[in-house]
Amino acid sequence: MVDKRPTYSIVVEMENAQFIDWDEMGVGLTALAREIAVVSST
């Protein structure tokens, strides 16, 4: 059985980052997922 839904991979590179703001990452990933859903639905 083949899954007809597309899959996506996300790579985040953060050179010299002192810390990771996971809340900000979550906001960005949520926005990206929303955009992918809109484009995929057409």
Secondary structure as the mmCIF struct_conf table of DSSP 4:
data_model
#
loop_
_struct_conf.conf_type_id
_struct_conf.id
_struct_conf.beg_label_comp_id
_struct_conf.beg_label_asym_id
_struct_conf.beg_label_seq_id
_struct_conf.end_label_comp_id
_struct_conf.end_label_asym_id
_struct_conf.end_label_seq_id
BEND BEND1 ARG A 5 ARG A 5
TURN_TY1_P TURN_TY1_P1 GLU A 15 ASN A 16
BEND BEND2 GLN A 18 GLN A 18
HELX_RH_AL_P HELX_RH_AL_P1 TRP A 22 SER A 40
TURN_TY1_P TURN_TY1_P2 SER A 41 SER A 41
#
